[in-house]
């Protein structure tokens, strides 16, 4: 996976806006961030629930790990070189659903689990 694919996936989510946060691309819906992109490091950080984070980290430990400072709140680092597009799209969809307003969620059909 590459960062351009990640950016396209994020912008495909309803209501998503891209902005800079700490000098990096950040994607949010209704001012709630769900994805930060570290382009030089080829990694993304997603806003998952702690339970979602645990499931991804257990299933794909090479790709998913708790973020250094905010991992206990569900923020999850994803090494793009170690994941595939289908699994990452599923994770992005969950992160988006975690922060999107309830009225916006039905506008997007959930992807098949990775």
Secondary structure as UniProt FT lines:
FT   HELIX           3..11
FT   TURN            14..15
FT   STRAND          16..21
FT   TURN            22..23
FT   STRAND          24..29
FT   TURN            30..31
FT   STRAND          32..38
FT   TURN            39..42
FT   STRAND          43..47
FT   HELIX           50..59
FT   TURN            61..63
FT   STRAND          64..66
FT   TURN            68..70
FT   HELIX           71..73
FT   STRAND          75..79
FT   HELIX           80..82
FT   HELIX           85..99
FT   HELIX           102..105
FT   TURN            106..107
//
